[in-house]
Amino acid sequence: MRLMPFVLAAVALVPVTARSQTPADSAGIRSAALDYIEGWYTGNAERMERGLHPELAKRIVRTMPSGRSIIEQMGAATLIGYTRLGGGRNTPPDRQRKDVRILDIFEGAASARVDAADWVDFLHLARWNGQWRIVNVLWEMRPQPAAPAPGR
């Protein structure tokens, strides 16, 4: 056991080669994000599935009328199923926002933001078997404009 500090010190001295971000990484991340949002708008379940990791967790925090917060969540199969049922096909083309911003990339992990019609998605992506896939989504609904008061 007296060798343990020496082994740890030797491991710490081994150079670690970090894989730098490439244009292919950025393109792969953007492609996964667009498969996700454009798949939703077109009701294309195959395209949605292509952008997702099979163990996707998509979550939103909702505040109940009592003021208590809850987390609603769905997995990849549920999201793909909703997409297959029509997804966002009823969203008029002029409202179909699909702005993708890559926020950060490190090795095989990335964060991106998708600004959609009525919500904002924060994506965590991973390089999975050589392809970028969405692993987590945390999303928020955009505030809706207040309806005019009756009689106005």
N, C-alpha and C positions, 0 to 999 in steps of 0.2 A: 504493500500500500504506500510505501514511501516514494515509489516511482510516479504516483499519480500527479503530483504537481509538475514534474518534469514532462510528463506526457501532455498535460494541458498546455504547458508553455510551448511545447513543440507544435501542437496543433494550431495555436494562436499565431505562430510564425509562418505557417503555410499560406502563401498568397492565394486569395480568392479572386477568381476572374469573374467580374460582374458582366453579364450580358447587357449590352446597351440597347436602348430603344432604336428600332429601325423604322424606315418608312413602311415596311411590310407590316410591322406591329400596328402602327397607326391605321393603316388601311384595313387590317383584320378587325380591329376594335370598332371602327366606324361601320364596317360591313355587318358585324353582329348587331350593333345598335339599330341600324337601318332595317335589317331583317326583322327585328323585334317590332319596331314602330310601324313600318310600312306593311309588314305582315298583318298587324292588327287592323290598320285602316282598310286593307283589301280583303280581309277575311281569309288570308292565305296561311292555313295551319302549317303547311310544310315549311314555308319560309320562317314563320315564328319558331318552329321547332329547331330549325337550322341555327338560329341565334342563341338558343338556350342550352345550358347544361341540364342534364336530366334531373339533377337534384336542386334546381332553382328554388329559391325562397323569395317570394314577392310579398312585401308587407307594407301596411299603412297604419298609422296611429290615428284612431278616431276618438273624439271626445263625446261621451254620452251626455244626454240632457242633465244628468246628475253631476256632471263635471268630472267624472271618473274616466280615465283613459283606458282604452282597450287596443289590442293589436289584432287586426284582421290579416290573414295570410292565405296564400295559395301557392301551390307548387307548379311545376312545369306542365304536368298532365292537365291540370285544371285550366291553366292559361291557354294551352293549345286547344283544349276543348271549346272554350269560349270563343276563340278565334275561328275555329271550324264552324261554329254556329252563326257566324256573321261578324264577330268582333266589332270593329268600328266602321263597318261599311256604310252606316247611315250618317257618318260625319261628312258634311259637305266638303268637296275638295278645297274650297277657299279657306276652310277652317283647319285643314289637316297640317298642323305644325309638326315638324319633324327635325328640329334643330338639334344636332349632335355636337357636344363639346367634350373633347377628351381632357380630363382634369389632371390625371397623373398616370404614369406608367413606371413600374419598377419590376425588372425581371419578367416573371410570368403573371403579374398582377396589375390590374389597371382600374381606374375609376373614370366614369363618364357621366354626363348629364344629358338627358333628352328632354327638351321642351316640347310638349305635345299640346293638342287642342285645349284640353281642360285640366291638365295636370302636368307635374314635373316629376320625372323619374331620375333617381340617382342609382347608377348601375355599378356593380363590382363585377369585373370580368377576370377570367383566368385563361391562360393558354392551356388548353386541354387537348392532348393528343395532337399537338401542332396547330390547333385552331383556336381562335379566341371565342369564348362562350360566356354568356351572362350567367353568373352564379347567384347573385343577390340583386334585388331591386327594393329600394325604399322610396315610396312615392307620396306625394301630397297633391291634393286637389287645388286648383287655382281658385281664389275667392271669386264668387259670382257677383256681378253687379246687382245691386238692390233693385227689386221690382218697383215700378212707380206706384205710389199710393193710389188706391181706388178713387175714381172721380177726377183724376188729374190728366 
